[in-house]
């Protein structure tokens, strides 16, 4: 299932997609399912 607000990335060509509607299935690119990108950690300002 697609997750609203999540970014998906193609491991083959690097295409990125932002999910704006939830739905069944997962986004595909280059005949492979795209993977959800995890948020990048913010460096601390100690």
Jmol script that loads the backbone (N, CA, C; Angstrom):
load data "model"
ATOM      1  N   UNK A   1       0.835  -1.180   0.000  1.00  0.00           N
ATOM      2  CA  UNK A   1       0.000   0.000   0.000  1.00  0.00           C
ATOM      3  C   UNK A   1       0.881   1.244   0.000  1.00  0.00           C
ATOM      4  N   UNK A   2       0.551   2.218  -0.818  1.00  0.00           N
ATOM      5  CA  UNK A   2       1.274   3.484  -0.860  1.00  0.00           C
ATOM      6  C   UNK A   2       0.975   4.291   0.394  1.00  0.00           C
ATOM      7  N   UNK A   3       1.974   4.969   0.923  1.00  0.00           N
ATOM      8  CA  UNK A   3       1.824   5.744   2.144  1.00  0.00           C
ATOM      9  C   UNK A   3       1.840   7.229   1.821  1.00  0.00           C
ATOM     10  N   UNK A   4       0.818   7.938   2.250  1.00  0.00           N
ATOM     11  CA  UNK A   4       0.678   9.363   1.990  1.00  0.00           C
ATOM     12  C   UNK A   4       1.851  10.146   2.551  1.00  0.00           C
ATOM     13  N   UNK A   5       2.447  11.020   1.729  1.00  0.00           N
ATOM     14  CA  UNK A   5       3.541  11.874   2.162  1.00  0.00           C
ATOM     15  C   UNK A   5       4.916  11.233   2.125  1.00  0.00           C
ATOM     16  N   UNK A   6       5.010   9.975   1.728  1.00  0.00           N
ATOM     17  CA  UNK A   6       6.302   9.286   1.684  1.00  0.00           C
ATOM     18  C   UNK A   6       6.944   9.470   0.317  1.00  0.00           C
ATOM     19  N   UNK A   7       8.277   9.512   0.302  1.00  0.00           N
ATOM     20  CA  UNK A   7       9.035   9.580  -0.944  1.00  0.00           C
ATOM     21  C   UNK A   7       9.491   8.179  -1.313  1.00  0.00           C
ATOM     22  N   UNK A   8       9.342   7.853  -2.584  1.00  0.00           N
ATOM     23  CA  UNK A   8       9.769   6.566  -3.101  1.00  0.00           C
ATOM     24  C   UNK A   8      10.885   6.809  -4.103  1.00  0.00           C
ATOM     25  N   UNK A   9      11.875   5.900  -4.134  1.00  0.00           N
ATOM     26  CA  UNK A   9      13.027   6.049  -5.023  1.00  0.00           C
ATOM     27  C   UNK A   9      13.272   4.751  -5.779  1.00  0.00           C
ATOM     28  N   UNK A  10      13.603   4.902  -7.066  1.00  0.00           N
ATOM     29  CA  UNK A  10      13.968   3.754  -7.902  1.00  0.00           C
ATOM     30  C   UNK A  10      15.448   3.464  -7.688  1.00  0.00           C
ATOM     31  N   UNK A  11      15.767   2.235  -7.334  1.00  0.00           N
ATOM     32  CA  UNK A  11      17.151   1.837  -7.093  1.00  0.00           C
ATOM     33  C   UNK A  11      17.950   1.743  -8.395  1.00  0.00           C
ATOM     34  N   UNK A  12      17.268   1.625  -9.537  1.00  0.00           N
ATOM     35  CA  UNK A  12      17.957   1.448 -10.815  1.00  0.00           C
ATOM     36  C   UNK A  12      18.336   2.800 -11.435  1.00  0.00           C
ATOM     37  N   UNK A  13      17.343   3.687 -11.621  1.00  0.00           N
ATOM     38  CA  UNK A  13      17.611   4.938 -12.338  1.00  0.00           C
ATOM     39  C   UNK A  13      17.627   6.174 -11.444  1.00  0.00           C
ATOM     40  N   UNK A  14      17.206   6.046 -10.175  1.00  0.00           N
ATOM     41  CA  UNK A  14      17.251   7.168  -9.248  1.00  0.00           C
ATOM     42  C   UNK A  14      16.032   8.076  -9.273  1.00  0.00           C
ATOM     43  N   UNK A  15      15.010   7.718 -10.033  1.00  0.00           N
ATOM     44  CA  UNK A  15      13.789   8.519 -10.077  1.00  0.00           C
ATOM     45  C   UNK A  15      13.143   8.540  -8.701  1.00  0.00           C
ATOM     46  N   UNK A  16      12.640   9.716  -8.287  1.00  0.00           N
ATOM     47  CA  UNK A  16      11.953   9.849  -7.007  1.00  0.00           C
ATOM     48  C   UNK A  16      10.508  10.259  -7.248  1.00  0.00           C
ATOM     49  N   UNK A  17       9.617   9.760  -6.388  1.00  0.00           N
ATOM     50  CA  UNK A  17       8.199  10.095  -6.478  1.00  0.00           C
ATOM     51  C   UNK A  17       7.669  10.371  -5.079  1.00  0.00           C
ATOM     52  N   UNK A  18       6.795  11.357  -4.969  1.00  0.00           N
ATOM     53  CA  UNK A  18       6.152  11.701  -3.709  1.00  0.00           C
ATOM     54  C   UNK A  18       4.712  11.226  -3.773  1.00  0.00           C
ATOM     55  N   UNK A  19       4.282  10.464  -2.782  1.00  0.00           N
ATOM     56  CA  UNK A  19       2.923   9.928  -2.744  1.00  0.00           C
ATOM     57  C   UNK A  19       1.963  11.008  -2.255  1.00  0.00           C
ATOM     58  N   UNK A  20       0.979  11.351  -3.092  1.00  0.00           N
ATOM     59  CA  UNK A  20      -0.009  12.371  -2.731  1.00  0.00           C
ATOM     60  C   UNK A  20      -1.381  11.774  -2.471  1.00  0.00           C
ATOM     61  N   UNK A  21      -1.555  10.469  -2.749  1.00  0.00           N
ATOM     62  CA  UNK A  21      -2.809   9.756  -2.475  1.00  0.00           C
ATOM     63  C   UNK A  21      -2.470   8.337  -2.042  1.00  0.00           C
ATOM     64  N   UNK A  22      -3.181   7.840  -1.043  1.00  0.00           N
ATOM     65  CA  UNK A  22      -2.963   6.459  -0.627  1.00  0.00           C
ATOM     66  C   UNK A  22      -3.685   5.531  -1.594  1.00  0.00           C
ATOM     67  N   UNK A  23      -3.237   4.285  -1.646  1.00  0.00           N
ATOM     68  CA  UNK A  23      -3.876   3.317  -2.526  1.00  0.00           C
ATOM     69  C   UNK A  23      -3.238   1.957  -2.388  1.00  0.00           C
ATOM     70  N   UNK A  24      -3.828   1.005  -3.063  1.00  0.00           N
ATOM     71  CA  UNK A  24      -3.315  -0.361  -3.053  1.00  0.00           C
ATOM     72  C   UNK A  24      -2.105  -0.459  -3.968  1.00  0.00           C
ATOM     73  N   UNK A  25      -1.184  -1.346  -3.643  1.00  0.00           N
ATOM     74  CA  UNK A  25      -0.012  -1.568  -4.467  1.00  0.00           C
ATOM     75  C   UNK A  25       1.138  -0.652  -4.089  1.00  0.00           C
ATOM     76  N   UNK A  26       2.234  -0.803  -4.805  1.00  0.00           N
ATOM     77  CA  UNK A  26       3.410   0.033  -4.587  1.00  0.00           C
ATOM     78  C   UNK A  26       3.828   0.633  -5.919  1.00  0.00           C
ATOM     79  N   UNK A  27       4.456   1.807  -5.896  1.00  0.00           N
ATOM     80  CA  UNK A  27       4.927   2.406  -7.144  1.00  0.00           C
ATOM     81  C   UNK A  27       6.031   1.555  -7.767  1.00  0.00           C
ATOM     82  N   UNK A  28       6.029   1.466  -9.091  1.00  0.00           N
ATOM     83  CA  UNK A  28       7.039   0.696  -9.823  1.00  0.00           C
ATOM     84  C   UNK A  28       7.754   1.586 -10.813  1.00  0.00           C
ATOM     85  N   UNK A  29       9.037   1.282 -11.042  1.00  0.00           N
ATOM     86  CA  UNK A  29       9.854   1.967 -12.034  1.00  0.00           C
ATOM     87  C   UNK A  29      10.900   0.966 -12.506  1.00  0.00           C
ATOM     88  N   UNK A  30      11.223   0.975 -13.766  1.00  0.00           N
ATOM     89  CA  UNK A  30      12.214   0.044 -14.329  1.00  0.00           C
ATOM     90  C   UNK A  30      11.853  -1.405 -14.009  1.00  0.00           C
ATOM     91  N   UNK A  31      10.565  -1.723 -14.038  1.00  0.00           N
ATOM     92  CA  UNK A  31      10.043  -3.077 -13.776  1.00  0.00           C
ATOM     93  C   UNK A  31      10.385  -3.610 -12.387  1.00  0.00           C
ATOM     94  N   UNK A  32      10.632  -2.711 -11.414  1.00  0.00           N
ATOM     95  CA  UNK A  32      10.903  -3.103 -10.034  1.00  0.00           C
ATOM     96  C   UNK A  32      10.129  -2.190  -9.097  1.00  0.00           C
ATOM     97  N   UNK A  33       9.727  -2.700  -7.918  1.00  0.00           N
ATOM     98  CA  UNK A  33       9.059  -1.824  -6.954  1.00  0.00           C
ATOM     99  C   UNK A  33      10.022  -0.771  -6.407  1.00  0.00           C
ATOM    100  N   UNK A  34       9.506   0.431  -6.196  1.00  0.00           N
ATOM    101  CA  UNK A  34      10.322   1.510  -5.643  1.00  0.00           C
ATOM    102  C   UNK A  34      10.382   1.356  -4.128  1.00  0.00           C
ATOM    103  N   UNK A  35      11.475   1.827  -3.513  1.00  0.00           N
ATOM    104  CA  UNK A  35      11.655   1.698  -2.075  1.00  0.00           C
ATOM    105  C   UNK A  35      11.345   3.026  -1.387  1.00  0.00           C
ATOM    106  N   UNK A  36      10.838   2.941  -0.151  1.00  0.00           N
ATOM    107  CA  UNK A  36      10.528   4.132   0.627  1.00  0.00           C
ATOM    108  C   UNK A  36      11.832   4.727   1.133  1.00  0.00           C
ATOM    109  N   UNK A  37      11.990   6.041   0.969  1.00  0.00           N
ATOM    110  CA  UNK A  37      13.178   6.716   1.475  1.00  0.00           C
ATOM    111  C   UNK A  37      12.953   7.080   2.932  1.00  0.00           C
ATOM    112  N   UNK A  38      13.961   6.819   3.735  1.00  0.00           N
ATOM    113  CA  UNK A  38      13.906   7.176   5.144  1.00  0.00           C
ATOM    114  C   UNK A  38      14.380   8.615   5.315  1.00  0.00           C
ATOM    115  N   UNK A  39      13.857   9.326   6.317  1.00  0.00           N
ATOM    116  CA  UNK A  39      14.311  10.702   6.537  1.00  0.00           C
ATOM    117  C   UNK A  39      15.781  10.727   6.944  1.00  0.00           C
ATOM    118  N   UNK A  40      16.478  11.768   6.501  1.00  0.00           N
ATOM    119  CA  UNK A  40      17.880  11.914   6.848  1.00  0.00           C
ATOM    120  C   UNK A  40      17.990  12.486   8.266  1.00  0.00           C
ATOM    121  N   UNK A  41      18.926  11.986   9.069  1.00  0.00           N
ATOM    122  CA  UNK A  41      19.081  12.517  10.427  1.00  0.00           C
ATOM    123  C   UNK A  41      19.602  13.962  10.395  1.00  0.00           C
ATOM    124  N   UNK A  42      19.092  14.774  11.292  1.00  0.00           N
ATOM    125  CA  UNK A  42      19.524  16.157  11.402  1.00  0.00           C
ATOM    126  C   UNK A  42      20.676  16.208  12.386  1.00  0.00           C
ATOM    127  N   UNK A  43      21.782  16.858  12.012  1.00  0.00           N
ATOM    128  CA  UNK A  43      22.906  16.936  12.941  1.00  0.00           C
ATOM    129  C   UNK A  43      22.533  17.753  14.174  1.00  0.00           C
ATOM    130  N   UNK A  44      23.008  17.316  15.314  1.00  0.00           N
ATOM    131  CA  UNK A  44      22.697  18.034  16.556  1.00  0.00           C
ATOM    132  C   UNK A  44      23.520  19.305  16.651  1.00  0.00           C
ATOM    133  N   UNK A  45      23.014  20.284  17.342  1.00  0.00           N
ATOM    134  CA  UNK A  45      23.727  21.552  17.505  1.00  0.00           C
ATOM    135  C   UNK A  45      24.084  21.754  18.969  1.00  0.00           C
ATOM    136  N   UNK A  46      24.820  20.792  19.501  1.00  0.00           N
ATOM    137  CA  UNK A  46      25.209  20.834  20.917  1.00  0.00           C
ATOM    138  C   UNK A  46      26.123  21.974  21.221  1.00  0.00           C
TER     139      UNK A  46
END
end "model"
wireframe off; spacefill off
backbone 0.3
color backbone group
